[in-house]
Amino acid sequence: MGSCPRCGNSGFLLKTHGCMSCGTIGCERCQIAPGQYRKPDGNATPFRTCAWECFDRWAWSHVSHGHDATPWGSAWVFQNVELAPSAVGRVKKMAEDLRRERALGHAINLINAERHEDAASINESLGMWREAGEARRVGRRQVTTQVHVDVNNLIEQVRKGGLATTYTCPACKSPIQITNDTSASSLKTCQYCGSAIQTTDLAEFLSKVVGGR
């Protein structure tokens, strides 16, 4: 009569097996079978572990290196193990959670590199719409701030160079004089029609003026 060293179960012809994760010896009563090895001759050998915790540790050791369950006919195979339906979901969730975690880490790196649109696209692919919007807003704020700094620097160069030029209002086509007495604040709106002057357009215009000295 055999006896299980793990649970104490005993009986004639009792078979014991080592857990495929931790190696602990157990029997069919105290172990689970999350899958089976399919042999070339068509026969199958149960893949046994102590519990789902052991299976998860074994699965994670492979998922963390980029492996995932793949379809094989009507079944799913993972590391040569034909998984039971209850095990398929656990492996797929591990792989998806890891993919999501790595994608979020990459998005953070992109934000640090000021590639806000790329980061927003990753957040969108993960269904994180609020985070995608915030990444774009941060990017726009940084661009706007930089453009304002550029305009101030360009006006200062116009002033120091004793230059004078005329910017045409895109809305009313009126000539807006820019001289060494012009301030950045006076160029926020057209003095004739009151329309807002786009800072990016003004910066591009002034860059050409300064560069053509």
C-alpha positions as CSV (number, residue, x, y, z in Angstrom):
1,M,0.0,0.0,0.0
2,G,1.3,3.4,-1.0
3,S,1.1,6.6,1.0
4,C,1.3,10.2,-0.2
5,P,3.9,12.1,1.8
6,R,2.1,15.4,1.2
7,C,-1.5,14.7,2.2
8,G,-1.3,11.3,3.8
9,N,-3.6,9.7,1.3
10,S,-3.0,5.9,1.1
11,G,-4.2,3.1,-1.1
12,F,-3.2,0.2,-3.3
13,L,-1.5,1.3,-6.5
14,L,-1.4,4.9,-5.3
15,K,0.7,7.0,-7.7
16,T,2.6,10.0,-6.6
17,H,4.1,12.7,-8.8
18,G,6.5,15.6,-8.3
19,C,5.1,19.1,-8.7
20,M,6.4,20.5,-12.0
21,S,7.1,23.8,-10.3
22,C,8.5,23.1,-6.9
23,G,9.2,19.4,-7.1
24,T,7.1,18.5,-3.9
25,I,5.8,14.9,-4.1
26,G,2.0,14.6,-4.0
27,C,-0.8,12.4,-5.3
28,E,-3.8,13.0,-7.5
29,R,-5.9,14.0,-4.5
30,C,-3.7,16.8,-3.3
31,Q,-2.4,18.0,-6.7
32,I,-4.0,19.8,-9.6
33,A,-3.5,19.1,-13.3
34,P,-3.5,22.4,-15.2
35,G,-2.6,20.6,-18.4
36,Q,-1.0,17.6,-20.1
37,Y,2.0,16.6,-22.1
38,R,0.8,15.2,-25.5
39,K,3.2,12.5,-26.6
40,P,3.9,11.7,-30.3
41,D,2.0,8.4,-30.0
42,G,-1.2,10.3,-29.0
43,N,-1.0,9.4,-25.4
44,A,-0.9,12.2,-22.7
45,T,0.9,12.6,-19.4
46,P,-0.7,14.9,-16.8
47,F,1.2,18.1,-16.0
48,R,0.8,18.3,-12.2
49,T,1.5,21.0,-9.7
50,C,0.8,21.4,-5.9
51,A,-1.7,24.2,-6.5
52,W,-2.5,27.1,-8.7
53,E,0.1,29.1,-6.9
54,C,2.8,26.7,-8.1
55,F,1.4,26.7,-11.6
56,D,1.4,30.5,-11.6
57,R,5.1,30.6,-10.6
58,W,6.0,28.1,-13.3
59,A,4.0,30.0,-15.9
60,W,5.4,33.4,-14.9
61,S,9.0,32.1,-15.2
62,H,8.2,31.6,-19.0
63,V,5.8,34.5,-19.5
64,S,8.4,37.0,-18.1
65,H,10.8,35.9,-20.9
66,G,8.2,36.7,-23.6
67,H,6.4,33.4,-24.0
68,D,2.6,33.1,-24.3
69,A,0.0,30.4,-24.9
70,T,-0.6,29.7,-28.6
71,P,-3.6,28.0,-30.3
72,W,-3.1,24.5,-31.5
73,G,-6.2,23.2,-33.2
74,S,-9.0,23.5,-30.6
75,A,-6.5,23.6,-27.7
76,W,-3.9,26.0,-26.3
77,V,-0.3,25.1,-25.9
78,F,2.3,26.7,-23.6
79,Q,5.8,25.4,-23.3
80,N,4.8,22.1,-24.8
81,V,1.9,21.7,-22.3
82,E,-1.6,21.4,-23.6
83,L,-3.4,23.7,-21.1
84,A,-6.7,23.0,-19.4
85,P,-9.3,25.7,-20.1
86,S,-8.9,27.0,-16.6
87,A,-5.2,27.4,-17.1
88,V,-5.4,29.2,-20.5
89,G,-7.0,32.3,-19.0
90,R,-4.3,32.6,-16.2
91,V,-1.5,32.4,-18.7
92,K,-3.1,34.9,-21.2
93,K,-3.8,37.3,-18.3
94,M,-0.2,37.1,-17.2
95,A,1.0,37.8,-20.7
96,E,-1.4,40.7,-21.2
97,D,-0.6,42.3,-17.8
98,L,3.1,42.1,-18.6
99,R,2.6,43.6,-22.1
100,R,0.5,46.4,-20.5
101,E,3.1,47.1,-17.8
102,R,5.9,47.3,-20.4
103,A,3.9,49.5,-22.7
104,L,3.2,51.9,-19.8
105,G,6.8,52.0,-18.9
106,H,7.7,52.8,-22.5
107,A,5.1,55.6,-22.5
108,I,6.7,57.1,-19.5
109,N,10.1,57.0,-21.2
110,L,8.6,58.7,-24.3
111,I,7.1,61.5,-22.1
112,N,10.6,62.0,-20.5
113,A,12.0,62.2,-24.0
114,E,9.2,64.8,-24.8
115,R,7.7,62.5,-27.4
116,H,4.2,63.2,-26.1
117,E,2.2,62.2,-29.2
118,D,3.9,58.8,-29.2
119,A,3.1,58.3,-25.5
120,A,-0.5,59.4,-26.1
121,S,-0.8,56.8,-28.9
122,I,0.3,54.0,-26.5
123,N,-2.1,55.2,-23.8
124,E,-4.9,55.1,-26.4
125,S,-4.0,51.6,-27.5
126,L,-4.4,50.5,-23.8
127,G,-7.8,52.3,-23.5
128,M,-6.3,54.9,-21.2
129,W,-8.0,57.9,-22.8
130,R,-7.6,60.4,-20.0
131,E,-3.9,59.7,-19.8
132,A,-3.6,60.1,-23.6
133,G,-5.3,63.5,-23.4
134,E,-3.0,64.6,-20.5
135,A,0.1,63.6,-22.5
136,R,-1.1,65.7,-25.4
137,R,-1.9,68.7,-23.2
138,V,1.5,68.6,-21.6
139,G,3.1,68.5,-25.0
140,R,1.1,71.5,-26.3
141,R,1.9,73.5,-23.1
142,Q,5.6,72.9,-23.7
143,V,5.4,73.8,-27.4
144,T,3.5,77.0,-26.5
145,T,5.9,78.0,-23.8
146,Q,8.9,77.4,-26.2
147,V,7.3,79.4,-29.0
148,H,6.7,82.4,-26.6
149,V,10.3,82.2,-25.5
150,D,11.4,82.2,-29.2
151,V,9.2,85.2,-30.0
152,N,10.7,87.2,-27.1
153,N,14.2,86.3,-28.2
154,L,13.5,87.2,-31.8
155,I,12.0,90.6,-30.9
156,E,15.1,91.2,-28.8
157,Q,17.3,90.4,-31.8
158,V,15.2,92.8,-33.9
159,R,15.7,95.5,-31.3
160,K,19.4,95.0,-31.0
161,G,19.9,94.9,-34.7
162,G,18.0,98.1,-35.2
163,L,15.7,96.3,-37.7
164,A,12.3,97.4,-38.8
165,T,9.8,95.1,-40.6
166,T,6.1,94.8,-41.3
167,Y,3.9,91.8,-40.4
168,T,0.7,91.4,-42.3
169,C,-2.3,90.5,-40.2
170,P,-3.7,87.2,-41.6
171,A,-7.3,88.3,-40.7
172,C,-7.6,91.9,-42.0
173,K,-4.4,92.1,-44.1
174,S,-3.4,95.3,-42.3
175,P,0.4,96.1,-41.9
176,I,1.7,95.8,-38.4
177,Q,4.9,97.6,-37.9
178,I,7.7,95.9,-35.9
179,T,10.6,98.1,-34.8
180,N,13.0,98.3,-31.9
181,D,10.3,99.9,-29.9
182,T,7.9,96.9,-30.3
183,S,7.1,94.7,-27.3
184,A,6.0,91.1,-27.4
185,S,2.8,91.9,-25.6
186,S,1.8,94.4,-28.3
187,L,1.9,91.6,-30.9
188,K,-0.6,89.4,-29.2
189,T,-3.5,90.9,-31.2
190,C,-3.9,93.0,-34.3
191,Q,-4.1,96.7,-33.5
192,Y,-6.6,97.2,-36.4
193,C,-9.1,94.3,-36.1
194,G,-8.3,92.9,-32.7
195,S,-7.8,89.3,-34.0
196,A,-5.4,87.1,-32.1
197,I,-2.0,86.7,-33.7
198,Q,-0.8,83.1,-33.8
199,T,2.5,83.0,-32.0
200,T,3.8,80.2,-34.1
201,D,3.2,82.2,-37.3
202,L,4.8,85.3,-35.8
203,A,7.9,83.3,-34.7
204,E,8.3,81.8,-38.2
205,F,8.1,85.3,-39.7
206,L,10.5,86.9,-37.3
207,S,13.0,84.0,-37.8
208,K,13.1,84.8,-41.5
209,V,13.6,88.5,-40.8
210,V,16.4,87.9,-38.3
211,G,18.0,85.3,-40.5
212,G,18.0,87.5,-43.5
213,R,20.0,90.3,-41.9
